[in-house]
Amino acid sequence: MSSTEHRTDPDTAARPTDPPEQHVAYHPSAREYIRVGLLLVALTCIEVMLSYSSLSGTKLVVALFACTIIKFVLVVGYFMHLKFDNGRFSRVFALGAIGAFTLYAVVLLMFRVWSG
Amino acid sequence: MSDIHAPIEYTSTGLRSTKLAMWLFLASECLLFGGLITAYVLYRGQSTTGPYPQDVFDIGYTSVSSFVLLASSLTMVLSHNAALARDYARMRLWLLGTAMLGLCFVGGQVFEFTSFVREGLTLHTNLFGSTFFVLTGFHGVHVTVGVLMLLILVAFSFRGSLSDDPAFPVEMVGLYWHFVDIVWIVIFTVVYLIPAPPPHGAV
């Protein structure tokens, strides 16, 4: 497959008045991404094994959520680059994610979903 | 469609406005999927008629779907890496791979939905059916939109009409794609792996 050249419009070329590019300062290598991917696969395997294990009730839920949170953080941190990107992006996303979690946790508590 | 060669716009914070808008959009999507997941949890075990989750779920099959989506996240990030290295042939290859894996996931979901309907579970059967199909259906639509975005990106790349910084649109589509993946990570645990309580009224 030949590489197609990407047209460059002279109007969009970097100008001295433009603010500095807000690109991610550090990008993990392909090898690091593969390592994270393998970790995600391993965590998913653990989750599936847990669901078939004799563990039940609160212990099972806590173990499953622990794996889920680790997977969530790995994807957001590495694949979505929040670990290396400007902190403001992390704060914007955290506002939505933690806000949604808090809001719906309160809703579920109001309906006493976990009261047995 | 706006001019993709338009000058890059920055917010007063110095952040690229497109990227900030994408993160704001993803933050708002947390509320959307949070609401749907909450509705599912709220009505767990409240169905008065079957089929119940334990009658229809096939954890092995869904696990394979999860691995496919995780693999697609990896190929997505590798395409971004290739774009940063200005290796556009490899970028397109990884983008097509991601789209194919996304299609596999959607195909698997269609097959799963079809088998559930054959077993008598529809959107109208019971509370489980309603909340399950709405939640996973919305996620499936998001994956489908992601696949379309990936294919459009590949088409633009072949035409050579991506902006002078092709890594940026790939990164934006990637953010959306990874978000769809993390939503599935949560759905997989909450819906499939945590055992459903006994049916309503069962001893």
Chai-1 contact restraints between the chains, C-beta under 6 A:
chainA,res_idxA,chainB,res_idxB,connection_type,confidence,min_distance_angstrom,max_distance_angstrom,comment,restraint_id
A,M1,B,A89,contact,1.0,0.0,6.0,A-B,restraint_1
A,S3,B,Y88,contact,1.0,0.0,6.0,A-B,restraint_2
A,S3,B,A89,contact,1.0,0.0,6.0,A-B,restraint_3
A,T4,B,G160,contact,1.0,0.0,6.0,A-B,restraint_4
A,E5,B,G160,contact,1.0,0.0,6.0,A-B,restraint_5
A,H6,B,G160,contact,1.0,0.0,6.0,A-B,restraint_6
A,H6,B,L162,contact,1.0,0.0,6.0,A-B,restraint_7
A,H6,B,P166,contact,1.0,0.0,6.0,A-B,restraint_8
A,R7,B,G160,contact,1.0,0.0,6.0,A-B,restraint_9
A,T8,B,D164,contact,1.0,0.0,6.0,A-B,restraint_10
A,D9,B,H5,contact,1.0,0.0,6.0,A-B,restraint_11
A,T12,B,H5,contact,1.0,0.0,6.0,A-B,restraint_12
A,T12,B,P7,contact,1.0,0.0,6.0,A-B,restraint_13
A,T12,B,D164,contact,1.0,0.0,6.0,A-B,restraint_14
A,P19,B,Y10,contact,1.0,0.0,6.0,A-B,restraint_15
A,P19,B,G14,contact,1.0,0.0,6.0,A-B,restraint_16
A,Q22,B,L15,contact,1.0,0.0,6.0,A-B,restraint_17
A,Q22,B,R16,contact,1.0,0.0,6.0,A-B,restraint_18
A,A30,B,L78,contact,1.0,0.0,6.0,A-B,restraint_19
A,A30,B,N81,contact,1.0,0.0,6.0,A-B,restraint_20
A,Y33,B,V77,contact,1.0,0.0,6.0,A-B,restraint_21
A,G37,B,L74,contact,1.0,0.0,6.0,A-B,restraint_22
A,L40,B,L70,contact,1.0,0.0,6.0,A-B,restraint_23
A,T44,B,S66,contact,1.0,0.0,6.0,A-B,restraint_24
A,E47,B,L193,contact,1.0,0.0,6.0,A-B,restraint_25
A,V48,B,S63,contact,1.0,0.0,6.0,A-B,restraint_26
A,S51,B,L193,contact,1.0,0.0,6.0,A-B,restraint_27
A,V61,B,I194,contact,1.0,0.0,6.0,A-B,restraint_28
A,L64,B,T189,contact,1.0,0.0,6.0,A-B,restraint_29
A,L64,B,L193,contact,1.0,0.0,6.0,A-B,restraint_30
A,T68,B,I185,contact,1.0,0.0,6.0,A-B,restraint_31
A,T68,B,T189,contact,1.0,0.0,6.0,A-B,restraint_32
A,K71,B,I185,contact,1.0,0.0,6.0,A-B,restraint_33
A,F72,B,I182,contact,1.0,0.0,6.0,A-B,restraint_34
A,F72,B,I185,contact,1.0,0.0,6.0,A-B,restraint_35
A,V75,B,H178,contact,1.0,0.0,6.0,A-B,restraint_36
A,V75,B,D181,contact,1.0,0.0,6.0,A-B,restraint_37
A,V75,B,I182,contact,1.0,0.0,6.0,A-B,restraint_38
A,F79,B,S73,contact,1.0,0.0,6.0,A-B,restraint_39
A,F79,B,V77,contact,1.0,0.0,6.0,A-B,restraint_40
A,F79,B,H178,contact,1.0,0.0,6.0,A-B,restraint_41
A,M80,B,L175,contact,1.0,0.0,6.0,A-B,restraint_42
A,M80,B,H178,contact,1.0,0.0,6.0,A-B,restraint_43
A,F89,B,W23,contact,1.0,0.0,6.0,A-B,restraint_44
A,V92,B,W23,contact,1.0,0.0,6.0,A-B,restraint_45
A,V92,B,L24,contact,1.0,0.0,6.0,A-B,restraint_46
A,V92,B,A27,contact,1.0,0.0,6.0,A-B,restraint_47
A,F93,B,W23,contact,1.0,0.0,6.0,A-B,restraint_48
A,F93,B,A27,contact,1.0,0.0,6.0,A-B,restraint_49
A,L95,B,A27,contact,1.0,0.0,6.0,A-B,restraint_50
A,G96,B,A27,contact,1.0,0.0,6.0,A-B,restraint_51
A,G96,B,C30,contact,1.0,0.0,6.0,A-B,restraint_52
A,A97,B,C30,contact,1.0,0.0,6.0,A-B,restraint_53
A,A100,B,C30,contact,1.0,0.0,6.0,A-B,restraint_54
A,A100,B,L31,contact,1.0,0.0,6.0,A-B,restraint_55
A,A100,B,G34,contact,1.0,0.0,6.0,A-B,restraint_56
A,Y104,B,G34,contact,1.0,0.0,6.0,A-B,restraint_57
A,Y104,B,T38,contact,1.0,0.0,6.0,A-B,restraint_58
A,V107,B,T38,contact,1.0,0.0,6.0,A-B,restraint_59
A,F111,B,L42,contact,1.0,0.0,6.0,A-B,restraint_60
